[in-house]
Amino acid sequence: MAKQAVGVATRKINWGILSTANIGLEKVIPAIQNSASSNVLGIASRSVERATQAARDLGIQKTYASYEALIADPEIDAIYNPLPNDMHVDWTIAAAKAGKHVLCEKPIGLSAQDAERLRSCPKDVMVTEAFMVRYHPQWLRLREMVRSGELGQVRAIQAAFSYFNDDKNNIRNRPENGGGAMMDIGCYPITAGRFLFETEPLRVTALIERDPQFKTDRTASVVADFGGGRQLSFVVSTQLCPYQTLNVFGTKARAEVMIPYNAPAGEETIVIVDHGESFDGSMAGCEVIPPCDQYTEQAEQFAQAILTQTPLPYGIEDSIASMRVLDAIFASEAQQKWVNV
């Protein structure tokens, strides 16, 4: 359960959930319900049966037979949008124009041009992309290490994220819906680079291999040049053994987050700090990060931003900048060369 911070607003935000997507049912909705500033009031689906079942299972008061009905409900303050990638922008705009704040799943669109349409959202509503990792204490601690000089001058970030999914019916394997490794999980190492270097990459180069049946990018290796000798390199795949890591290299030490993206809710996590005394890392130390649910932390901070009218640093322009990097990566694949972001 998220703790109520001293001096912050105590009224609860009423959330509406746009669809019965698995990520919402399994992770995000229970996490929002554990946010001290949040109340999940309603859930919508194209199927009344699915909405009713989800509401029953999760103890949600209201159900709606359409997304439009949920968005029109005056009791709803904020929308969580976990729809397929190709539906993110349209429904986020619809919700925002109805006066709802929106937490939208990543990636926020199919391209930077698609995401730029979000600039039509009213300025008095908050729209934030749901990169929950940015709220986890292990990521905040890692950025603190970078900022403080504890690692020396940080010049390289290496990351990997993979899982195996060859189900032809899975939406992640449908290019028309924005499937593929880069859109689904490549956005996380990109976020790591932008979050830790606190600037945008100048150019990228990519090697991408596509599934011959699905036509989605199933394995990709990317190098991003952040200028000043700083670089991010990563590999992502939807058809390799499950693995994830995030390694940050400085002139004095390196720091490694053991489970950077799917940190288990309610469990301690570990950040390794290695000053290089041994090549096998046996002399490295570690910091234990207290348990938390990064989805709850995300919901709590979003709700508090609404209640206190203090926008988060991650708004529409941040999402557009992230999509520009993804665009450049695909352009690099097509052109087989470095591409400016």
C-alpha positions in Angstrom: 0.0 0.0 0.0 1.4 3.4 -1.0 2.0 5.7 2.0 0.4 9.1 2.1 3.1 11.7 2.0 2.9 14.6 4.5 1.3 17.7 3.2 -0.2 16.3 0.0 -3.8 16.3 -1.1 -5.9 13.6 0.5 -8.9 13.4 -1.9 -9.0 10.3 -4.1 -8.9 10.4 -7.8 -11.6 8.2 -9.5 -10.0 6.1 -12.3 -11.7 4.5 -15.3 -10.0 1.6 -17.0 -10.2 1.6 -20.8 -10.4 -2.1 -21.7 -9.9 -5.4 -20.1 -6.3 -5.8 -21.3 -4.2 -8.4 -19.4 -1.6 -5.9 -18.2 -4.4 -3.9 -16.6 -6.2 -6.8 -15.0 -3.0 -8.5 -13.8 -0.7 -5.7 -12.8 -1.9 -2.1 -13.1 -5.5 -2.2 -11.8 -4.5 -3.9 -8.5 -1.6 -1.5 -8.2 -3.8 1.5 -8.7 -6.2 0.2 -6.0 -3.3 0.1 -3.6 -2.5 3.8 -4.3 -3.6 5.9 -1.3 -4.9 8.7 -3.6 -6.7 6.5 -6.1 -10.1 4.7 -6.5 -10.7 2.5 -9.5 -14.4 3.4 -10.1 -15.1 1.9 -13.5 -14.0 -0.4 -16.3 -15.1 -0.5 -19.9 -14.9 -3.2 -22.6 -16.4 -3.8 -26.0 -17.9 -6.9 -24.3 -20.3 -6.3 -21.4 -19.5 -9.8 -20.2 -15.8 -9.2 -20.0 -16.3 -5.8 -18.3 -18.7 -7.4 -15.8 -16.4 -10.3 -15.1 -13.4 -8.0 -14.6 -15.4 -5.7 -12.3 -16.5 -8.7 -10.2 -13.0 -10.2 -10.0 -11.4 -6.9 -9.0 -14.1 -5.3 -6.9 -14.8 -2.4 -9.3 -18.1 -0.6 -8.8 -19.1 0.5 -12.4 -19.0 -1.2 -15.8 -19.5 0.2 -19.3 -20.4 -1.5 -22.5 -18.3 1.0 -24.5 -15.2 3.2 -24.1 -17.3 6.2 -25.0 -19.6 5.6 -22.1 -16.8 5.4 -19.6 -15.2 8.6 -21.0 -18.5 10.4 -20.7 -19.0 9.6 -17.1 -18.6 12.8 -15.1 -17.5 10.9 -12.0 -14.4 9.7 -13.7 -11.3 11.9 -13.2 -8.6 9.9 -14.9 -8.3 7.2 -17.5 -5.8 4.4 -17.7 -5.4 3.4 -21.4 -3.9 -0.1 -22.0 -5.5 -0.5 -25.5 -3.4 -1.8 -28.4 -0.6 0.5 -29.5 -2.4 1.6 -32.7 -5.4 2.8 -30.6 -3.4 4.8 -28.0 -3.5 8.2 -29.5 -7.1 8.3 -30.7 -8.5 7.2 -27.4 -6.2 9.3 -25.3 -7.3 12.4 -27.3 -10.9 11.4 -26.9 -10.5 11.0 -23.2 -8.6 14.3 -22.8 -11.1 16.3 -24.8 -13.7 14.9 -22.4 -11.8 16.5 -19.6 -10.1 13.3 -18.3 -6.4 13.0 -17.3 -4.8 10.1 -19.1 -2.1 7.5 -18.1 -1.5 5.8 -21.4 0.5 2.6 -21.9 3.7 2.7 -23.8 4.6 3.2 -26.6 2.2 6.1 -26.7 1.8 5.9 -30.5 3.1 4.3 -33.7 5.4 7.1 -34.6 6.4 10.6 -33.6 4.0 12.0 -36.2 1.2 9.9 -34.6 2.2 11.1 -31.1 2.3 14.7 -32.2 -1.5 14.6 -32.6 -1.6 14.6 -28.8 -0.7 18.2 -28.8 -4.4 18.8 -29.6 -5.3 17.7 -26.0 -6.6 20.4 -23.8 -3.7 22.0 -21.8 -5.5 21.6 -18.5 -5.4 17.8 -18.5 -2.4 15.7 -17.9 -1.3 13.0 -20.4 1.6 10.8 -19.3 3.1 7.7 -20.8 3.1 4.7 -18.5 6.8 4.0 -18.1 6.4 2.7 -14.6 10.2 2.0 -14.2 10.8 5.7 -13.8 9.0 5.6 -10.4 10.9 2.6 -9.0 13.4 3.5 -6.2 16.1 1.4 -8.0 15.9 3.7 -11.0 15.9 6.8 -8.9 18.9 5.5 -6.9 20.7 4.7 -10.2 20.1 8.2 -11.5 21.3 9.6 -8.2 24.6 7.7 -8.6 25.0 9.2 -12.1 24.2 12.7 -11.0 26.4 12.7 -7.9 29.6 11.4 -9.7 29.6 8.3 -7.5 30.4 6.3 -10.7 32.7 8.9 -12.1 31.9 10.1 -15.6 29.3 7.9 -17.0 30.0 7.2 -20.6 28.3 3.9 -21.4 25.0 2.2 -20.7 24.4 -1.3 -21.8 21.0 -3.0 -21.6 19.2 -6.2 -22.7 15.6 -7.3 -22.6 14.2 -10.4 -24.1 11.4 -13.0 -23.9 10.1 -15.8 -26.1 6.7 -15.4 -27.8 5.9 -17.0 -31.2 2.1 -17.1 -30.8 0.7 -15.9 -34.1 -2.5 -14.7 -32.4 -0.6 -12.5 -29.9 -1.0 -8.8 -30.6 2.7 -8.3 -30.0 3.3 -10.3 -33.2 1.0 -8.1 -35.3 2.8 -5.3 -37.1 -0.4 -3.5 -38.0 -1.1 -3.0 -34.3 2.4 -1.8 -33.5 3.9 -5.1 -32.5 7.5 -6.2 -32.5 10.4 -6.0 -30.1 11.3 -2.4 -30.5 7.8 -1.0 -29.8 7.1 -3.5 -27.0 10.4 -3.6 -25.0 13.0 -1.6 -27.0 11.4 1.5 -25.6 12.6 0.6 -22.1 16.4 0.8 -22.8 15.7 4.0 -24.8 14.0 5.4 -21.7 16.9 4.3 -19.5 19.4 6.2 -21.7 17.2 9.3 -21.7 16.5 9.0 -18.0 20.1 8.6 -16.9 21.9 10.8 -19.4 19.1 13.4 -19.0 19.3 14.4 -22.6 18.3 13.2 -26.0 20.4 11.0 -28.3 21.9 12.7 -31.4 21.9 9.7 -33.7 21.3 5.9 -33.8 22.3 2.9 -35.7 20.4 -0.4 -35.7 20.7 -4.0 -36.8 17.2 -5.6 -37.0 16.1 -9.1 -37.9 12.5 -9.7 -38.6 10.3 -12.8 -38.2 9.7 -14.2 -41.7 6.0 -15.0 -40.9 4.9 -12.1 -38.7 7.2 -9.4 -40.3 7.8 -7.9 -36.9 11.2 -7.1 -35.6 12.0 -10.0 -33.4 15.7 -9.2 -32.6 17.3 -5.8 -32.6 20.7 -4.4 -31.6 21.0 -0.6 -31.3 23.7 1.9 -30.5 22.6 5.5 -29.6 25.1 8.4 -29.5 24.2 10.9 -26.8 27.2 13.1 -27.6 30.1 14.0 -25.4 31.4 10.4 -25.6 28.2 9.0 -24.1 26.6 6.0 -25.6 23.8 3.6 -25.1 23.9 0.1 -26.6 21.2 -2.6 -26.2 19.7 -5.8 -27.6 16.0 -6.7 -27.4 14.1 -9.7 -28.7 10.7 -11.3 -28.6 12.1 -14.7 -29.5 15.1 -15.3 -27.2 15.2 -16.7 -23.7 13.8 -14.4 -21.0 16.5 -12.1 -19.7 16.9 -8.4 -18.7 19.7 -6.2 -17.4 20.7 -2.6 -17.2 24.4 -1.8 -16.7 25.8 1.7 -16.2 29.6 2.2 -16.7 31.5 5.2 -15.2 35.2 6.0 -15.0 35.2 5.0 -11.3 32.6 2.2 -11.1 29.7 0.5 -12.7 26.2 -0.1 -11.4 23.9 -2.9 -12.5 20.2 -3.2 -11.8 19.4 -6.9 -11.6 15.7 -6.8 -12.6 15.3 -3.4 -14.2 12.0 -3.6 -16.1 9.8 -6.2 -14.4 10.8 -5.6 -10.8 8.7 -7.9 -8.6 6.0 -6.1 -6.7 6.5 -6.1 -2.9 10.0 -7.6 -3.0 13.4 -6.1 -2.4 15.6 -5.4 -5.5 19.3 -5.2 -5.8 21.7 -2.7 -7.4 25.2 -4.0 -7.8 28.1 -1.5 -7.5 31.4 -2.7 -8.9 34.6 -0.7 -8.7 36.4 -3.3 -10.8 38.6 -4.9 -8.1 38.0 -8.3 -9.8 37.0 -9.1 -13.4 34.4 -11.7 -12.3 32.6 -9.2 -10.1 33.2 -11.2 -7.0 34.5 -8.1 -5.1 31.4 -6.0 -6.1 29.1 -4.7 -3.4 25.3 -4.4 -3.6 22.6 -2.1 -2.4 19.3 -3.5 -1.3 16.3 -1.4 -2.4 13.2 -1.7 -0.2 10.1 -3.4 -1.5 7.6 -1.4 -3.6 5.2 -1.8 -6.5 6.3 0.4 -9.3 2.8 0.5 -10.8 1.5 1.7 -7.5 4.2 4.4 -7.3 3.3 5.5 -10.8 -0.4 5.7 -10.0 0.2 7.5 -6.7 2.4 10.2 -8.3 0.0 10.6 -11.2 -3.0 11.0 -8.8 -1.1 13.5 -6.6 0.0 15.5 -9.7 -3.7 15.8 -10.6 -4.8 16.7 -7.0 -2.1 19.2 -6.4 -2.1 20.5 -10.0 1.6 19.9 -10.2 2.4 18.3 -13.6 4.9 15.4 -13.8 8.0 16.0 -15.9 6.8 13.3 -18.3 4.2 14.8 -20.5 3.3 14.8 -24.2 6.6 16.4 -25.4 8.6 13.7 -23.6 6.6 11.0 -25.3 7.1 12.6 -28.7 10.8 12.7 -28.1 10.8 9.0 -27.2 8.9 8.2 -30.4 11.5 10.1 -32.4 14.2 7.8 -31.2 12.1 4.8 -32.3 11.5 6.4 -35.7 15.2 6.9 -36.2 15.9 3.3 -35.3 13.5 2.0 -37.9 14.9 4.5 -40.4 18.4 3.2 -39.7 17.2 -0.3 -40.4 15.8 0.8 -43.7 18.8 2.9 -44.7 21.5 0.7 -43.2 23.4 3.6 -41.7 23.5 6.1 -38.8 20.4 8.3 -38.7 20.0 11.5 -36.8 17.2 11.7 -34.2 
